[in-house]
Amino acid sequence: MKVWIDQDLCTGDGLCEEIAPDVFQGRDDGLWIVKEEAKHFGTTTIFDGAEGEGHGPEGASGLARVPEGMEDTTIEAAEECPGECIFIEP
């Protein structure tokens, strides 16, 4: 499963991080991003920014893999998101 955030729709409420902190994180600029860290996938990881910063606010190109076992909470975060900005792909 993969997930991404449409930054144009994000309301900045942070419910996604409250529900699934291993998947989402807030940035200093008020944008919410999808994390993809080496600890989730061993040594195979793609970073769009500096190592450890996760996927930046580039929409669908910020597509990231959901950590194993976090599928249900990621779906819940998408369903609870007031901005309806979280998109999940198989």
C-alpha positions as a Markdown table, in Angstrom:
| # | Residue | x | y | z |
|---|---|---|---|---|
| 1 | Met | 0.0 | 0.0 | 0.0 |
| 2 | Lys | 1.2 | 3.5 | -0.8 |
| 3 | Val | 0.0 | 6.9 | 0.4 |
| 4 | Trp | 0.4 | 10.6 | -0.5 |
| 5 | Ile | -1.0 | 14.0 | 0.6 |
| 6 | Asp | -2.4 | 16.6 | -1.7 |
| 7 | Gln | -0.9 | 19.8 | -0.1 |
| 8 | Asp | -3.5 | 22.0 | -1.8 |
| 9 | Leu | -6.3 | 20.3 | 0.1 |
| 10 | Cys | -4.5 | 19.9 | 3.5 |
| 11 | Thr | -6.1 | 22.0 | 6.3 |
| 12 | Gly | -3.1 | 21.5 | 8.6 |
| 13 | Asp | -5.1 | 20.0 | 11.4 |
| 14 | Gly | -2.6 | 17.2 | 12.1 |
| 15 | Leu | -5.2 | 14.5 | 12.7 |
| 16 | Cys | -3.2 | 12.2 | 10.4 |
| 17 | Glu | -0.1 | 12.4 | 12.7 |
| 18 | Glu | -2.3 | 11.9 | 15.8 |
| 19 | Ile | -3.8 | 8.7 | 14.3 |
| 20 | Ala | -0.7 | 7.4 | 12.5 |
| 21 | Pro | 2.5 | 9.0 | 13.8 |
| 22 | Asp | 4.7 | 6.4 | 12.1 |
| 23 | Val | 3.3 | 7.4 | 8.7 |
| 24 | Phe | 2.7 | 11.2 | 8.9 |
| 25 | Gln | 4.6 | 14.2 | 10.3 |
| 26 | Gly | 4.2 | 17.9 | 10.4 |
| 27 | Arg | 6.9 | 20.3 | 9.1 |
| 28 | Asp | 7.9 | 23.7 | 10.3 |
| 29 | Asp | 6.1 | 25.3 | 7.3 |
| 30 | Gly | 2.7 | 23.9 | 8.4 |
| 31 | Leu | 2.6 | 21.2 | 5.7 |
| 32 | Trp | 2.0 | 17.6 | 6.5 |
| 33 | Ile | 4.1 | 15.0 | 4.8 |
| 34 | Val | 4.2 | 11.2 | 4.5 |
| 35 | Lys | 7.3 | 9.6 | 6.1 |
| 36 | Glu | 9.2 | 6.9 | 4.5 |
| 37 | Glu | 12.2 | 6.0 | 6.7 |
| 38 | Ala | 14.9 | 3.3 | 6.5 |
| 39 | Lys | 13.6 | 1.8 | 9.8 |
| 40 | His | 10.4 | 0.9 | 8.0 |
| 41 | Phe | 12.0 | -0.9 | 5.1 |
| 42 | Gly | 15.5 | -2.0 | 6.0 |
| 43 | Thr | 18.0 | -0.3 | 3.7 |
| 44 | Thr | 15.8 | 0.3 | 0.7 |
| 45 | Thr | 14.4 | 3.8 | 1.0 |
| 46 | Ile | 13.8 | 6.8 | -1.3 |
| 47 | Phe | 14.1 | 10.2 | 0.2 |
| 48 | Asp | 13.0 | 13.4 | -1.6 |
| 49 | Gly | 14.9 | 15.7 | 0.8 |
| 50 | Ala | 17.7 | 15.3 | 3.3 |
| 51 | Glu | 17.9 | 11.8 | 4.8 |
| 52 | Gly | 15.3 | 11.3 | 7.5 |
| 53 | Glu | 13.0 | 14.1 | 6.4 |
| 54 | Gly | 10.5 | 11.9 | 4.5 |
| 55 | His | 8.6 | 12.9 | 1.4 |
| 56 | Gly | 8.1 | 16.6 | 0.8 |
| 57 | Pro | 5.0 | 18.4 | -0.4 |
| 58 | Glu | 5.1 | 17.4 | -4.0 |
| 59 | Gly | 1.7 | 15.8 | -4.3 |
| 60 | Ala | 1.5 | 12.4 | -6.0 |
| 61 | Ser | 5.2 | 12.4 | -6.6 |
| 62 | Gly | 5.5 | 12.2 | -2.8 |
| 63 | Leu | 4.0 | 8.7 | -2.9 |
| 64 | Ala | 5.5 | 6.6 | -0.1 |
| 65 | Arg | 5.1 | 3.1 | 1.1 |
| 66 | Val | 3.0 | 2.5 | 4.3 |
| 67 | Pro | 5.0 | 0.6 | 7.0 |
| 68 | Glu | 4.0 | -3.0 | 7.5 |
| 69 | Gly | 1.3 | -3.2 | 10.1 |
| 70 | Met | 0.2 | 0.4 | 9.7 |
| 71 | Glu | -2.3 | -0.1 | 6.9 |
| 72 | Asp | -5.4 | 0.1 | 9.1 |
| 73 | Thr | -4.3 | 3.3 | 10.9 |
| 74 | Thr | -3.3 | 4.9 | 7.6 |
| 75 | Ile | -6.8 | 4.2 | 6.2 |
| 76 | Glu | -8.3 | 5.6 | 9.3 |
| 77 | Ala | -6.2 | 8.7 | 9.0 |
| 78 | Ala | -7.4 | 9.2 | 5.4 |
| 79 | Glu | -11.0 | 8.7 | 6.4 |
| 80 | Glu | -10.8 | 11.1 | 9.4 |
| 81 | Cys | -8.9 | 13.8 | 7.5 |
| 82 | Pro | -11.1 | 17.0 | 7.4 |
| 83 | Gly | -9.3 | 18.2 | 4.2 |
| 84 | Glu | -9.8 | 14.8 | 2.5 |
| 85 | Cys | -6.2 | 15.2 | 1.2 |
| 86 | Ile | -4.8 | 11.8 | 2.0 |
| 87 | Phe | -4.8 | 9.4 | -1.0 |
| 88 | Ile | -4.1 | 5.7 | -0.7 |
| 89 | Glu | -3.0 | 3.5 | -3.6 |
| 90 | Pro | -2.6 | -0.3 | -3.6 |
